[in-house]
Amino acid sequence: MDTQLLPFALQDVPRYTSYPTAVQFQPDFAGSTADDWLTGLSPEASLSVYVHIPFCRQLCWYCGCHTSVPNSYDRAARYVDFLVRDLRRNAGLLPGRKGRVKHIHFGGGTPTYLDDMHIAEILEAIDKGYGLAAGAEVALESDPRTLTKERARVLASMGFNRISFGVQDFAAPVQMKINRLQTFGLVATATEFLRAAGFQSVNFDLMYGLPAQTVASVTRTARQAAELAPDRIAVFGYAHVPWFKKHQKMIADQDLPGVAERYRQATAIDSELCAAGYAAIGLDHFALAHDELTAAAAKGMLRRNFQGYTTDVSDALLSFGASAIGEFPQGFVQAARDTLQWSEAIERNQSPVTRGLATTAEDRMRSEIIERLMCDLTVDYARIAARHGMTADLMADVPGRLEAACAAGLASIEGTRITVPPRHRLLLRTVATVFDAHFVAAPNRHAKAV
């Protein structure tokens, strides 16, 4: 790793799946405000729906998601009951015609922890209350260890057309260290089930920075993943936060690679996937030529949200489930993380939202600048400021703040256009911080840049 880049790789920086980031959300945000924003949507507004299922059959030591392992399925069944009630309550507040939902995403946790009946019940509540648009993308995350041929067929018959597998790594020593054993053959078979069932898109998640990983092992994993030809691959760096996620204490600090090794692992995966025919998308995604993500990136129409890179251009993201984050033109809302607090609000026929943020006009301008940089690796910030009725004077400090990055070759600036070369896209987030008016460098607040 170039020693000039090391200081940037060591920085703790946001992932910028939103701006302002969730760190800025205000506690005790009024749920009634979320209801008002929903009621105030245009009757023609296009919609996305996110559903959070915070359950898994087994906890993976690396996991940073909001999830748990129930001691019985009854807990999940009760959760679905409250979730459906919240879907119906919100549908009653939504103005305008039905049939405007263009994207649905089930995340977790492991959404397929739920049985077919409960998944179908949630989908029915969405369709009846909001209505799916023709050609809607209906996606979910799944555990390949539990996917059968029949389950794949049933999920497809329900309308799911995109699925994501948490692969992480195929090396057995790594899998043992992270409490997730799944062979290459198992994932290959599960992928075949999905193709046979008619899924339009199969996505894999890979990780670097895990215990026992080496450059050689992640290269081999990337090669094996490419052999299965998933349409998209997302590559994430493991964030070790045992003070926040207690189960991560099962991973010994001494087993983790340092920043320079993490960088080598990430660049090795990048090289292997690009050599296999994948296009590098934004910060950490890869897609085959036929995938709509590749087309969107080529046209400058790529978007970024809480699920990562997407083609979703909906006007609002409606979120359901404990900890779920939604987005409206006026700002962000987040439901209570605690499932008891979340369910008690629904029991009272109230919004379970407890955190959120009303954004300012400047926030929205900076959000677009950061999103375009994160998607396109280049942005003319004065041009976007003008589109928002503002001037680049608000960001007069940007050239000065970029001096070190430009000196290291991490970025270049020409007038008010900033560009990050593709070879340094892994450090893209560090450049984006210069547009973040809320960013404060502090340890343990965000994940490492690499």
N, C-alpha and C positions, 0 to 999 in steps of 0.2 A: 504494500500500500504506500502511495506517495506520502511522505512525511508532512507535506504541506496540507494534505487533506485530513490528517489525523485530528486536529483540533475541531474540525466540523463534525467528524464522525462521532466524537465524544459528547457532543451537545445533546441535551434533553429537549426534544422539540415535539409539538403536536403533530398528529397524523393529518390534520386538516380535512377530515371528512365533513366538517362544518366550519363555518366562521360566523360569529365567534365560536370558539370551541366549547365543549360541554363543561370545562372547568369554570367558564364564566356564567353558567346558568345560576339563577338566583334561587335559593331555598325558599320555601313557603310561598311559592308562586301560586296564585289563585287558580284553581281548577275552573272557576267560572269564566276566566279570561280565555282559556282554551275553548270552552263552549261558545263564547262570543265569536272567536275567530272562525270556528267551524260554521256557525250560523251566518257569518258575514261573507262566506265564500261566494264567488260568482256562481249563478245557476249553471253555467257552462264550464266551470273549472274542471280540468282533468285531474284525476286522482291516482295516487299510489297508496297501497295498504301494506303496512308491516305488522306481522304478528309474532310476538315473542313467546317461545315455549321454553321455560327455564328448567328443563329436566333432562337428565341423562341416566343411562343404566349403570354407568361407571364413570368416575371422575378421572380425567387425564391430568397428570401433574402439571403440565405446561399451561393449562387453560386459563385464560384471563376473562372469560365470559361470565355473565350473570346466570349461574345454573346451580343445580343441586341434584343429589341422588335420593329420590323419594323412598321411604321405607315401605310404601305400598302404592299400587296404582290408583287407589281411591283419591289420593291427594291430587294427582293429575286430572282425574275426572271432575273433581270439585273446581279445579282451576279453569277447566274448559267451560264449565257452567257459568262462572263469573265472566269469563272472556266473552262468551256469546251474549250475555246480558249487556255488557258494555258496548258491544258492536250494535246491538239493537237500540240502545239508548242514544248513541251518537247518530245512528241513521235517522232517528226522529228529529234531529236538529239540523240535518243537512238539507239545504234548499236545492231546488232544481231537479232536473231529470235524472233518471237512473241510467246505468250503462256507461259510466265515465271512468271506471277503474281500469287503467291500462297496465298496471303492474301490481302483483301481489308477491310478497316475499315472507316466507316462514323462516325465522331464525331462532337461535337458541344459545346454549343448550342443543338438544337434538330433537327437532320437531317430530321426527319419525319414532320418537319414544311413545307418542300417542298412538292409539289403535286407529284402524281405518274409520270406525264409526265416529270418533271424536274429530278427526281431521275433516271428514265429510260434513259434520255438523258446523264447523267453523266456516268452511267454504260456502255452505248453503246460507249462513247468516250474512256473509259478505255479499253474495250474489243477490239475495232478496233485499237487503238493506241498501245496497249501493249500486249493484249491477256491473257486470264485467263488460268491457268494451270488446268488440270483435277483434280477434287476434291478440288478446291480452297475454302478457307474459305472466305465468304462474310458476313461481320458483320455491324451492325449499332446500334446506340443508339436511343431510342425511349421514348416517353412520354406515359405511359399506359392510361392516361386520354383521349387521342385522338385516340387510336387504336380501330378500328372496326373489325368485323369478315371479312368483305370484304377486308379491307386494309391489314390485315394479309395475306390473300390469295394472293393478288396482289403482295405484297413484296416477298413472297415465290416464286411466278411464275417468278419474275425478277431474281431469283438466290440467294437471301439472305437466309442464313442458320443459322445465329447466331444473337441474339438480346439482348440488355441490357436495363433493365428498371431502372430508378432512383426511387427507392422506398423510401430510406432514413429512414422513420419511419412511423408506422401505427397509432400512437397515435394522436387523433384529436387535443389535446392542443398543441402538438409540431407542427403539420401541420399548425395550425393557426398562430403560431409564425414565421414560415418560408415562409408563403404565397404559400403553396403547399398542397391543399386539395385533397386527393385521398383515398378512403376507401379501406379496405382489400378486400371487395367484388368486387370492381372495378378492382383491380390488379389481383385478382383470375380469373375473367372473361377474362381479356386481356391475361393472361397466357394460359387459355384454348383455346383462339382463335389461339395463336401461335402453340400450340401442334397440334391442328386440321389441321392447314395449312401445317404442316410438318417441322417446324423449328427443326433443330438437337440439338440446344443448346439455352437455355434461361438463362440469367444471371441477377442477382439483385445487385444493389448497396445499401448498408446500411450505415448510419452514426451514430457516437456518438459525444458527446460534443455539441449537439444542445440545444437551449433554451427549457426549460420545460422538458427535458429528465431526467429520473432517472434510477437507476440500474434495478428497477422493470419494467419500461416501455420498455427499450431496450431489456430486456430479453424476454418480451412478443412479441415484434416485431420480434426478431430473431426466436422465436418459430413459429409464424405465417408464417414467410417467409419460414421456413423449411417445413411447411405443404404443401406449393405449390411446393416443390421439384425442385427449379431451379437448373440447372446443376452446376452453379458457383455462389458464392456470394463474392463480394468485400466489405470490411468494412473500411471506411475512417473516420478519425477524422476531425471534422469541423475546418477549419482555419479561424479565425476571423481577417480579414485585412481591416477594413473600410477605412483606409487611401489609400488603393490601389483599392478596390472595393466599390465605394461610396454607392451602394444600401444596403451594409451590415450595414450601420448606422441605418437601420430599426430594427435591432436586438439590444436590450439593453444589455450593458455590464453586468448589474446586473442579467440578466436572464441566463447567461452562467455558466456552472459548472467549478470548479477549476480543476487543473491538477490531483489531487488525485482522484476526482470523475470521471474524464474522464477515468483514468486508470481502475477504478472499472467497469465502463460501458463497456469498450473495452474487459476486461477479462470475463465479464459476457456473452457478445455476443459470444466470443470464446468458452466458456464452453458449452453454449446452442447449438451452431451449431455442435460442435464435438460430443455432446451427441446424436444429431439427425442423426449422420452417415456421417457428412462431414469431409473430411481430411483437416487439416490446411496446407496451401500452402504459403511458404515464409513469408513475413511480415504481410500481411493483406487479403489474399485470402483464400477461402474455396471451395472445389469441391467434388462432389460425386465420388464414386469409379470408375464408368464407364467413367468418363470424361478424355479426353486426357491430361489435365493439371495434374491430379493425377498421371497418368502413367509417364509423363515427369519428375515430381518431384522425383518419386521413382527411376528413372534411372539416375538422375543427369543431365538431359537434359533440365531442365526448363530455360526459358529465361526471361529477363525483358527489357521492352522498354517504350516508352511514354504512351502506353495504359495500363501499369501495367505488370502483369505476363502473359506469352504467350508461345506457342510452336513454334512461328515464328522464323525460322532460316535463313531467306532470307539474301542475300548479300547486299541489299540496300533497304532503305525505301524512296520512292518517296512521297512527300507531296504536297498537292494542297489546296489552300484556304488561306484567310487572317490569319496570325499568325501561320500557319501550320509549323511544324518542320520535316525536313527530315534528313536522315543519310546515309552517304556514307563511304566506307573504309577509305577515307581521312579525314572525319570530319562531322560536322553538319551544316545545313543551316536552316534559318527560314525566312518565308515570312513576309512582312510588316503587322503589326497589323491593321493599319488604312486601311479600305477598299477602300478609295479614292486613297491613295498612291499605294495600291496593284493593283487596276484596271487600274490606269494610266500607270503603268509599262507594264501591259499586252497589253494595247491599243497601246503602242509603240513597241510591239512585243519583249519585253525584259523580263528577269527574274524578278519576284516581290520580290526576296530574298533581304533582307536588313541587316540581322544579320547572324552570323555564326562563325565557329571556325575550323581551320585546326589543327587536333590533332597531337601530337608527338608520337614517338614510346613508350615513357614512359607513356603518357596518355593512350594509348591503353592497355598497360600492367596493369596499375592500374585499368582501366575500367573492365578488365576481373576479376581481384581479387575482386573488389567490387560487380560485378554481381554475381559471384559464392557465395560469402558470403550472399548476399541478397536472393539468390535462395535456397541455400543448408544449410544455417546456419553454415557452416564450410568451411574453405579454407586453403590450404597450399600455402602461398604466395611465398615461395622460388621456389616451383615447377612451378608455373605459370610464375614467373620471368625468370626462365631458359628456358621455352618454347618460350619466347620472346627474348632470347639471352642476358638476363640481369642477375644480381645477386641480392640476397636479401639485399646486402649492401646498396642499394638505400633506403631501409626501415628499417635501423638499429635503428631508433627511435621508432618503433612500440611496442616492449615489454614495454618500459618505458611509452609510452602514454596509454598503456592498464592496467597499474598497478591498477588504481582506479576501473576500470570496473571488473577486476579479483577479487579484494578485496571484491566487492559488490556481487559477484556471477553472474554477468551479462555475463561474458565471461571466457573462460579458454584458456591457451596457452601451447602447448606442442611442443617444438622445434620451427618450423615455421608454425605450424597448429593452427589456431584460431577457436574456436567453441563457439557458443551462444546456451545455452540450450533452447529447445522449449518453456518452460514456460516464457522465457524472450524475445521471438521473437518480441514483440511489441516495444522493445527498440533497435532493430537490427540496425537501422540507426545510432545510436550514436556510435556503434562499428565500423561501416563502415567509419566513419570520420577519423579514424587513417590512412587510406590509401589514403585520399584525400589531395593531395599536394596543392590544392587551397583553402581549407577550412579555413575560418576565422570566429570565433565565434562573431556574431554581432546580436543585437536585430532587429527584423522585416525584416530580410533578408531571412529567411526560416520559414517553419511551425514548431510548437512545435513537439518534439519527440512523444508525446502522445496527 
